[in-house]
Structure formats: C-alpha cells, structure tokens
C-alpha cells in the first residue's frame, strides 16, 4: 500500500533528479535519484582543523590549525565539532530545498543519511542530551517546521527542544565572522534550565559556516549549567585559498 501511494504521488507531482535530470519514480531520495544521492551525499573523512573543523586539504595552515584560525586567532565555547559532509553540490541543493522551498521530505532523507554517524558521535562523546538549534516564530510560521528537528526525526534520534529564538536578527549570509558573532548576541534563550544542569550536550544544526551561532548557543548552554557542549552539523561550509597577486585571501566556496 505504501509503495502504491508513493507511486501515485510521484505521478501526480512529478519531479526530477537535481543531478542527472531523470524522472523520480519510487526508489529515490526526494531531490535526487538513488544513484546520484549515493554518489553526491558522501561523508567527509579528511583531516580537519582541531579548532574550527575546517577541512585542512582545502585551507591548509600550520600543523592542526587551518589558515583562517591562524589569521583570525579564533576560539569557540564548544568542546568539539562534528559534521557529516561539506556544504557543496548535492548536500547544498538538498538543504536549500528543505530550508528555502520548505520541501519537508528532504529532512527525512538527510536524517537517514547521517543517522549512523550521528548516533556513533553521540555514543563516543557520551552526550546525554541532544538539542536542536531553534528558528524564529516567523520562520516557523512561513516554513511550517524547524528543519533541524525534522532531520533528527528522520535520523531516529531523540532530542529536547530546550532552546528558543525570541528575536530574529539580521540574515547571517553576507556577514563576516566578527559581524556574525555580534548579530547573534542575545537572540537565543533556554526554556528549562533544570534540564541542562550537569549534562553533556550535543547541539544539532544543519549547516556550520563561521560557527557564530554554534558558539553563541554553546556559551548560553554552559552558562545555563551544561557540563560540556559539542556541536554536530549535517554540512560544513568550506573556504578556499584564493591567490590575489602576492597576497592570500579567503573566500567562501
């Protein structure tokens, strides 16, 4: 019955693979055919900056630190950062469809994809509380759901929605690291502090870009009584070194 219903939906609301353009019918992954999804949505397993998690092959610095952390002397409130893939290609398409086109089925597919890795991280760090990053009520009204919660549902991971976002703030896109940090100050709150005390928290989000949001919330959770805070995101936005004459510049990929 489920397959018949799925086939009917595919016929009534036809869609095509965002990679190869083939008609998506039955055995597909919401925005891509099964084959393209398996090729394009892969776990990143290269060396990472020990401070910010950036892939060192894309932004080499010195030793275990990337160029950005060396240049900007960055520090964070969280104990560690984990992510599944890079925010480019199919993962970027999938997350953008979920967030900006409100295509909810993508959340289930992303959750299925990261589930095994996410559960392994939770076990390794001994997290006893998973907390999704919240969205502002205007975003919730427009989109109809919080994408981080929907991904966790798809992954089969229990979570507690302990955070709220009473203030909207500016859009983070287009802001540099310092501006992003200032922009998120005071935007978030904790609903129930008693649930945080002494907990090892895993903060869950969809994309890590500069880390401003993760850092702000991690600090908030620690002030609220959390013992340690780790961060897990589905994707990480990479930077690359760009040659500009005799100088080196950083740019978002």
N, C-alpha and C positions, 0 to 999 in steps of 0.2 A: 504493500500500500504506500509506503514511504517513497519507494522508487517511482511509482506511478505518479504520485503527487509532484515529485521533483521534476519528472519529465514534462508534466503538464505546465509547470511554472516556467521551465526553460523554453517551451514552445510559445507560451503566451507572452513572455517577457524576454525575447531573445537578446543575448549579449555575446560578446566576442572576446577572445583572449587578448589581453593588453600587450602581449609579446609577439605572438605569431599570427594573430588575427583570426584564428579558427573559431567556428561556432561552438559555444559552450553548451554541451548537452550531457546531462547526468554526471559522469565522473570527472568533475572539475573542482577548482578551488576558488570559487567566487569571482575573481578577477583574471584568472589565468587557467589554461588547461593544466591537467595534472603534470604533464611532461615539462612544460615551461616553468611551472611553480617549483618543481623539484630541482631544476637547473638554476633557477634565479634566486630562490629564497634559501640561501645556504648559511650555515653557522660560520662566523668568522673565528679562525683559530690561530691567527698570527700573534706575534708579540705586541704587548700593549704598554703604554706609559703607566708606570706604577702610581702616578698621581691622579691623572685625569682619564686614563683608559684609552687614550688615542692610539690607533694602530701605528707602531713605530716605523713600519715599512713605508708609510705614506707621509710621515712627518718626523724623520729622524732627528734626534737631538744629540744628547750625550749620555751614554750608559742607558739607564732605565727611564730617563725622562725625555719627553718629546720637546721639539723646538719651542712650541707655544708656552709650555710650562717654564722652560728655561728663560725665555724672553720676558714673560709677564710675571714670573715668580708667584704662580697661583697656588692657592691652598683651599681645601674643602673641609666641611664639617663631617662628612660621611667617612666610614672606615674603609669602604671598598666599593668598586663599581663593576657591575657585570652587564653584559649585553649579548644578544644573540647574533645580530647581523649588522651590516652597515646600511645607512640611510641613503641608498642609491639604487637605481634600476628597479626591479620588481618590488622589493620591500618599500621603497619610497612611493611607488604607484599604489600599492595596497593600503598603506597607512593614510595617504592623501584621500583615497576613495572613502575610507572609513571616517575620517575627520571632517573633510570638506564637502563630501557628497552624501554623508550620512548613510553609507551603504553598510548596514549593520552585519550582514552575513560574513563580511571580511574579518570581523573581530573573532568569530569562531574559528576560521581557518588559521589566522595568526596564532591564536591560543593553542590550537592543535599542534602547530609547528614548534612553538617554543616550550611546550609543556614538559617534556622530558628534561631539557636543560634547566629550566626554571626550578623544577622540583629537586633536581640534583644540587643546585646552588642553595636552595632553602635548607636542605639537609646538611650541606658542607659547612655553612656558616652558623648553623644552629638557630636559625630565625624561628621565633615562636609567635610572630605577628607579621602579617603581610598587609600593607596599607597602600591603596591606590592613590595617585595624585588626583585631586578633585578638579572639577570645572566650575565656572561661574554659573549662576542660575540662568542667565540669559543664553549662554551656550547650551545648557541642558535643555532649555525650552526650544531653542532653534533646532538642535540636533536630535533631541529625544532620548539621549542616553549619554553616559560617560564612557568613552571608548576604553579607558584603562580597566574599568570594571568588567566590561563586556569581554575583553581579551582574557582576563583572569577566569571568567566563567568558561570560556572556550578551552582554557588550559586545565580546567578542573582543579583550580587552586582556591582554597578558602581564604577570604580576606575580610578585613573590618574597615568600613568607610568612616574612619575616625576624623578625617580632615574635611574642612570646608574652605570655600573661597568666596568670602563675602564681598570682596572688591575685585573689579575686573582688571584694571591696569591697562597699559598700552600693549599692543601686539609686540611680541618679542622679536619677530622677524625684522631684520634690518638694523637691529641694535648690536653694538659691540658688547664684549664681556662685562666691562665696567657698567655700562648703561643698563644691561640686562639685570645685573645684580641690584642696582638702585630701583629698577622698575618693579621687581617682585617683593621689595621690602613691605612687610605688613599686609600682604594680600591674602595670606592663609591663616587659618585658625584650627585649633583642636577641639572637637566636640566633647570628648570624655577623657580627661587627663588620667583618671584612675586606671584605665585600661593600658596605659603606656608604662607605668612605673616598673622599672627593672626589666623591661622587655628588650629582646634583640629584634629590631625591626628591619624588615625588608621593604623599602619604599619602591613602588612599582610605577613606571611611566612608559609611554610609547616611544618617545624619542629623546635622546640626550644630544644637545647641541653645544652650549657653553658650560652647562652644569649649574647655571644660576638658580633655576627653580629647585633642582635637587638639593643644592647647598642651603638655600633658604629654608626649605622644609626640614631638612636634616637637623639644622640648628634648632628649629622650633620643636621638633620631636625630642631632642636631647634636653632642652630646657623644660619640657613637659614631663621628664622623668625616664625617658628611654635610656637603657644602658648603652646600647650601640645601635648605629643606623648604617645599613648597607643599601645600595641602590641597584635596581635591575631595570633595564630598559630593553624594549624589543630591538631598537636600532640605535646606532651611533652615527652622528653626522660627521663625516671626515673632512679634514682640511688638507690642503696640499701646499707644498712649497712652490712659489712662483718666482722665476727669475725676473727681476726688474733692473736691467742694466747691471751694475756691480753690487746691487743690494738684493736682499731676500725678503719677499713679502709673503704673507699668509692669505689664503683665500678659501672660502667655503667651496666645497666640491659640488 
